[in-house]
Amino acid sequence: MNDADVPAAPLPHWDMTAVFPAPGSAEYLAAEASLIQVIDEALVAFERHSDLGLAAFEPATVALERALEQARTIQAYIYAFVATDSRDAQAQSLYSALQQQVMRLTQLGTRYTAWIGTLDLAALVAASPMAAARAGVLRRAQQRAAHQMSPDEEALAAELNLTGALAWSQLHATVTSQLSVALDPDGRELPMSAIRNLAGSADRAVRRRAHEAELAAWERAAVPLAAALNAIKGQVGVLARRRGWETPLATSLFDNAIDAATLDAMLQAAREAFPDFRRYLRAKARLLGVPQLAWYDVFAPVGDGGRGWPYATAQAFILEQFGQRSPRLRQLAERAFAEGWIDAEPRAGKVDGAFCMRLRGTESRILANYTPTIKSVLTLAHELGHAYHNLNLADQPLLNQETPMTLAETASIFCETIVRHAALERADADGQLEILEASLAGATQVVIDITSRFTFERAVFDGRRSRALSIAELDQVMLAAQRDAYGDAIDDATLHPKMWAVKGHYYSGSRSFYNYPYMFGLLFGLGLYALRQQHPASFDERYDALLATTGTADAAELAQRMGIDIRSIDFWRASLALIRDDIDRFEALVAQRTVAAAHE
């Protein structure tokens, strides 16, 4: 028997028995009952102490953090089952019931924020070491308190959210995870996650059929998804106005700990770089032998289709590269692989994409939909970076652990870059081409496609102020945003008008503009990687300290500690220049291959 005859090892599912034996088990139900009691006690503590001024801060904060910590573990645990099998009726029921307690915690947190807004923060920080350790969070709480409705209105908003944005968001997750698509004439159906994975097929005919079948499936599901999107954006817009924010984007900027000057500088630098990304897309078209890329060619492989990256190979390679940078980083990854933190197998009912969620203490859980490609290797390294970030946050007070999305991508991009550079160093010309292509495809998504998503969402919010948008209007807005970003690098007839239905990020009621923070994360992470290349001796300790404090100050202040000015367009240009270097290298390799093919 040769290697080709050996079946691939099954991809891992994550192990949640380290927390509870099973959803609905006696241990789970006891933890749920304990959470209810802890929330009750926190509410009582707040009622008892909130009129006592500074003296009430410590008992009220201890009670709140205890409740938040227990809720985070239970919620992550049960969501692990919902995310991997949306047909699990018991898990769905338990998750729905848990949202009632999360809502109560939200109401408590809102009241806590409003109360912090009434205190003399300077006096509190001077009098309480506990407050001093949370000074940055408390300062932001005071700023947020100025944008809260009355306590009764905030309590009502939190309660109605369960049957509003949260319910609509869950509808999107359920519909999309259960959507099956008939690809072949024989009627064989595949889950949407598997259909979307076919965008990486080496066979262009398969990619085209998958794209067309996907669009048809989204068309069938468009009515409930458009209703969900309109409902969520309508609710977010109303609450933003009632809370005194100029726009939902203003709320998002505050939540992401950046200002408009930072966002404008980054987006301007990105637009300046559009010609470079379009140059990459045209080079890929030449490599594939087509006059212009279709939408379904964007993720087409350019190498051997990924046969060199089975999961075990990826695991060994990631551990080796992490170990060369940091023993602590390697130890974290070893735990993740050995202790069942990773769910890697694509399957029906499982949500698409990848994410990492904190579970408890230093533990995280990582969801992936692994295929044996360099793209999946980089995704795995990316998510392990999130887990490393969580490790660094673990010793912080719980209120300090909430990291804005802009900074949440810092460690993930850094780890992904480590693995990508190592893979490039070891690869021959064909391997370099494949690795560069996977990396540039990802960067194009984060710069070009994210810009289109940002443009789309801003336009939807603008339109939704007066009325709901029809399916046709959502399609038109999405197509206009894609044309603006991709230009003539993609065949206009093949664009994806239903991308608004695909991306779950649009369906979050608590986080609008779930897009530009990814661009920030990519470019900030690249800037940090370049900084380490320049000053390796002093970098690692400052880097871990940065990761540990991402919830304690705004992004500009934290970046300044690393000598970075994120309000300067020059910083973003410098990070984009690193991607431009890869595009130049990619173009040169494409030219070499084209010349070689011409002489064959």
N, C-alpha and C positions, 0 to 999 in steps of 0.2 A: 504493500500500500504506500503510495507516495503522498506528499503533503497535500496535494490537491484533493485527495480522497478523504482526508481527515475532516470530519465535520467541525465547524467553528464552535468554540465553547459558547455556551449560552451567555447572553449579556446579563449583567447583574440587575436585580431588583433591590431597592433599599430595604434595610432591616429596621422596622419600627418597633420590634418587640423589646428593644432596650428601654423603651419608655413604658408601654403597656402591652399586655399579651395580645389584645385585639380590640378593635372598636366595639364599644358596648360591653366590654368585659367588666367584671366587678371592680378591677383596679381603675379602669377608665371612669366608670360611673362615680367611684369614690373621689377621684381627682376633680371631676366636674362638680360634685357636691361641695368639695372643699373650696373650689374657685367661687362658687356662689356665696359661700360663707365669708370668704375673704373680701369679696366685693361688698357684701353687706356691712362687714366690719369697717371697711374703708369709708363707706358712706356715713356710718355712724360717727366715725372719728372726725370726718370732715364737718358734720353737723355740730359736733360737740366743741370743736376747736376753732372753726373758721372765723369766729367773731373775737378771737383772742389776740389777733395781730401777730407780731413776730414770734411770740412764744408758741404759736400753733404750728409753725412751719415744719419742725422736725417730725412730730407724730403724724401729721397729715401726709408728709412726703414718704415716710416709711410705709404707711398703709397703702398709698397709691402704688409705689414701686413694687411692693409685694404682690398686689393684685395684677399688675401689668406683667410681671414675670411669669406667674402661673398661667395667665391667659395666653401668653405667647407660646409656651410649650404645648398646651392642649390644642390651641388653634393650629399650630404647625403640624402636630401629630395627625389630627383628623383630616387636615387638608391634604396630607400626603396620600391618603386613600382616595379622596375626591379627584385629585389631579391625575392619578394613575388609572382610575376606572370611574368615569362619570356615571356608569350604570350601577354603581354600588349604592343601592337604595338606603341601606343602613347608614353608610358614611354620609350620604347627602342629608339624611334626616338629622343625624347628630351634628353635622356642620351647621345646618339651619338653626337648630336649637341653641348652639353655642353663640350664634350671632346675637341672640337676645342678651347674653351676658357681655359680649363685646360692645353692644350698644350702651349698656349701663355704664361700662367703663369709659366709653366715649363721653357720655354725659358727665361723669365724674371728672374726667380730664378737662372738659370745657369749663366746669365750675372752678376747678383748681387754677386754670389759667386766668380766669376772670379775677379770682381772689389774689393771685400773685400781682395782678395789675394794680391792686389797691395798696400794696405794701411799699415801704421805703426800702428799695433794694440795697442801697449803699449801707444802710444801718443793718439790714438783715445779713448781708455778706460779712460785715465786720463782726457781728455777734455770733454767727453760727458757722463752724467749720463745714457742716454738711451743706449749707447754702454756698459757701465759698467754693466747694468742690463742684457745684452745679451752676456757677455764676453765669456762664454763657447761655445755658439753657433758660435760666430764669430771666435773663435780659431779653431773650427772644420771646419768652412767654408774655412779658410786659408789652412788647410790641404787638404781639398777636391779640392780646386782650383789648387793644384799642380797635380791633376789627371783629369784635364779637357782638352778636345780638344780645338781647336780654337773656338772663338765665333760663326763663321759661321758654323763650323762642328757640334757644339752642337745644334745650332738652327735647322739644317737639321735633326739631329738625333731625336730631339723632334717631329718634324713634321712627319717624316717617321714612328715614333712609332705608330701613329694613324692607319696606314694601315699595321703595322707590329705586334709587340708583343701584343699591346693592342687589336687589332682586333682578333688575334688568341686566346687570353685569353677570349674574349667575346664569341667567337665560342665555346670554351670548356664549358663555363657557360651555354650557350643556349642549346647546344646539351645534356648536362648531366641533366639539369633541365627538359627537355622535353622528356627524355628517359622513355618509358613505357615498362613494363616487363610483359609477360604472365606467370603467376605462376601456374594456375590450368589447368587441361585438358580441361575445358570448354572455355578456351581462355580469361578468365577475366584478364584484364590488370591493373597493379598498377604502380604508378610513382616510379622512382628509389628510392626516399627518403623513401617511404613506404616499398619497398622491403628490403632496407638496415636496416630499423627498425626491420624487422623480425629476424635479428640476435639475438634479445633479446627475441624471443619466447620461451616459456617453452617446446614446442614440438620439439624434435630433428628432426623429419621428416620434419616439416615445415622449420626449419633452413636450413636443407640440400637442400630442394627443392629451397628455396630462394637463397641460395648460388650458386647453379648450374644455376638457371635462370638468376641470376645477371651476372655471368661469360659469359653466352651466349649473354646477351645484350651488355656487354662491347666489346665482340668480334665483334658484328655487327657494333659498333660505332668506332672501333679501327682505321680505316684508317684516318678519319679527325682528331682524337685526337692525333695520332702519328705524323701527319703532323704539328699540332699545337705545340706539345712539341718540335719537332726538330727545328721548326722555332724560337720559343722563346729562346731555349737554344743556338741556333746558333747566334742570335742577341746579347744576353747577353755576350757571349764569345767574339765576335768581338769587342763590345764596351769596354769590360774590357781591352782587349789588346791595343786598340787604346788610352785608357785613362792612360795607363802605370801601370795597376795593374798586378801583376804576374799571378793571377788566379781569376776567379769569386768568389772563396771562400775568397780571400783577400779583395775584395770589400765588401762582406757580413760581414766580421769581422769588418771592419771600420763602415759600416752602423749600426751594432749592438753594437758598442761602447765597444767591447772587443778585446783582442789580442789572438794570437795563443796559448800562454802559458795557458791562461784561458780555451780555448776550449779543449786543449789537456788534461789538468788536469781533467776537467769534464768528457770527453769521456773515459779516462782511469779508473776513478772511476766507471763509468757506466758499463764498461766491467767487472770490478772486481765483480760487483753485479749481473751479468747475472745468475750465478748459483742460487741465491736466487729467482729471478723472475721465472726461470724454475721450481724451487721447488714449487712455488705457482701454476704454471700451472699444474703440476703433481697432486698436492693436489686437484685442481678443477676437474681434470679428475676422481679421486677417488670419489669425491662427486657426480659427475654426473653418476658414474657407468660405465665408459668407460675406456678401457686400455690406451688410448692416446687421447688427445684433437684433434679434427679436427679444421680447421680454423673457421668453422661456429659454433664452441662451445665456442669460446673465450669470447663472450658476453652473453652466455646463463645465464639466471637467476638461482639463487640457493635458492631463497625464494619463496614467494607466487606470484611471477610475478609482483609485484609492485602494488597490489590492494589497498595498504594502503596509496598511495601517489597521490590522485587526486590533481589537480592544486590548489584548495583553501586550502587544507591541507599544501601543500608545501609553499604557500604564507605566511600562518600564522606562520609556523615553522621558516622560514627564518627571518621574521620580529622579532620574539621572540629572536632568537639567535643573530642577529645583534644588537638588543637593549641591550643585556647583555654585549656586548663588547664596544659599542660606540653609544650614542644617535645620533650622527651626521650620522653614517653609517645607522642606522635604518631610520632616516628621509629621507635619499636619497632613500632607498628602498621603503618607503611609497610613495614617489613621483612617482617612476617608475611604481608601481602597479596602483596608483590612476589616473595618468595623461596619461595613455595609451602609455607608452614607449615600451611595450613588445608585440611582435607578436609571439604567442606560438603554433598556430595550424599547424600541418603538412598538406600540400595539394598539389595538382598537380600544377606544374609550379613554386613552391617555392624551393629555393636552400636548399640543405641539410645542416646539422650541426647547428652551432650556432655562433653568433658573437655579438659584441657591437660596435657601431660607435658613435662618437661625432656628435652632431647635431648643437648646438649653445649654447653659454654661459655655463651654468651648466647642460644643457640637453643632454641626450644620447638616443639612440634607441637600443633595444636588439631584435635580432632574435633568436628564438629557435624552435625546432621541438619536442614539449613536449609529453612524454608518462608518465603514472602514475607509474614511477619507481624512486628508490632512485638515479639512475644515472642521470635522468633528473632534480631532485631536486638539485643535486650537480652542474650540468651544469648551472642551473638558478642562483645559488649563485655565481658561477664563473663569469658569465657575469655581474651580479650586481656589482661584485668587480671591473670590468673594468669601469663601470659607476662611481663608487666611486673614482677611480683614475682620471677620467676625471673631476670630481667635484673639486678635489684638484689642478688640473692643470689650472682651469678656470681663476684664478686671475693672472696667469703668462702672460708676453708678448707673443704674438702668436708664435713668432719664438722659444720661450722656451718650447712650448707645444708639439713639435714633439719628441716623446719618442721612443727609439729603441726597437725592439721586445723583446730583452732579458729582459728589465726592464718593458715592457708593461704587462707582466704576473704577476707582483709582487702582486698587490692587488687582482687579481682574484683568484690566488692560496691561498692566505691568507684567503679570504672569504669562499672559498670552504672548506678549512680545518676547519674553525670555525663550519660550519654546519655539516660536517662529524663527528667531535668529539662529538658534541652535540647529534647527532642521535645515535651514539654508546653508549653514557652514558644512554640513555633512553630505549635501546632495550634489549629484552631477548636474549637468546643464538641464536635462529634462526634469529632474527633481526640483531644481531651483524654479523652473518655470511653473511647475504645478503649485509649489508652496507660495511663490509670489502671487500667483493668480488667486489662490484661496484667500490670502491676506488682503489683496487689493479688492477682491469682491466684497469682503467684509467691510473694508474701509469705505468703499463706494456706497454701501448701504448706510453707513453711519454718517457720511457727509452729504452725499447726493440724495439718497432716499429719505433720510431723516429730514432734510430740508423740505422735501415734498410733503412729508407727513406734518411738519410744523405749519407749512403754508396752508395745507388742507384744514387742519384743526382750527387755526385762527379764522379761516373763512367760514367754517361751520358755526363757530361761536358768533361771528358777526351776523350771519343769516338767521341763526336761531333766536336772536333777540326779538324778532318780530313774528316768527312762525316756524312750524316744523318744515324740514326740507324733505322733498320727495326723493324716492330712490333715484330717479333720473337726475335730479339736481346734485345729489351726493356723488353720483358717477361723474358728472360734468366737472364738479369741483376737484375731484381726485385726478381726473385726466389733465385738467389745466395745471395742477400742481406738479404732476409728473413731467409734462412737457417743459415746464419752466426749469425744472431741475436737470433733466437728462438731455434737453436740447435735441439735436438730430442724431445723437449717438445710439438711440433705440428706435426701431421701426415703429412709427406712430400707430400703425394699425394693430399692433400686438400689445399695447399698453394694458394695464390691469385696472379697469375702472372700479372693481369691487374690492380693492385693497382696504377700503374702509371697513369692510365686513371681516377681513382676515385678521387684522391686528387687534388683539385683545386690549392693547394699551389705550385705545380710544374709549374703552368701556369701563374705565375706572371713575367712580364718582368722587374718590378722595384725592386722586392725582391727575390733574389735567396736564396737557402738554407733556405726555410721557414719551418724549422724543428728543428734544434738544439736549437733555442731560446726558444722553448717550454720546452725542458729539463732544460735549464738554469732557466726558470721561475718557474717550479715546485720545483726544488731543492733549489733555492734561496728563494722562498716563504716559503718552509718548514723550512729553516734555520731561517727566520725571525719569524715564528710562535714559534719556539723553544726559540728564544731569548725573545719573549714576555712572555712566560711561566716562564722564569728565572727572568726577571726584569720588571714586569707589570707596576710598578708605573711610570717609566721613559720612557716607550716605546711609548705610543700612540702619544705624541707630536712629537717625533723624526720620527715616522713612517709617519705621515701626511706630515711632512717637506720633507721626502725622496720622497714621491709620487709627491709632488709639484715641485720637482727639477729634475725629471728623464730625462728631456731634456736638462739639463745644463752642464753635465759633463759625463765622461765615467763611465762605470759600476764599475770599480775597485775603482775609487775615491769615488763614492757614497756609495759603500759597506763599504769602510773604515770608513766612518762617523758612520756606525752602528757597527764598530768593527769587520768587516768580511774581510778576505783575500781570494778573489775568485781565486787567482793564486795558492793557496795551495790546493793540492789534499785532504788534511785532512778535509777541509770545505765540499767538495762534499761527501766525505765518511761519514761524520757525518749526512748529510741530508739523504743519502741513508740508513743509519742505522735506521732512523725513519721508513722508509718503511719496512726494514727488520723486525722490531719489529711487524709490522702489519702482515707480512707474517707468523711469528712465531705464532702469535695469531690465525690467520686463520687456520694454520695447526692443532693447538690444538683443535679448534672447529670442524674441519673436523674429527679428530680422535674420538672425543666424539660422534659425530653423527654416525660414522661408528660402534663404539662399541654398541651404543644404538640400531642401526638397527639389529645388529647381535643377540641381545638378545630378539628381538620381535618375 
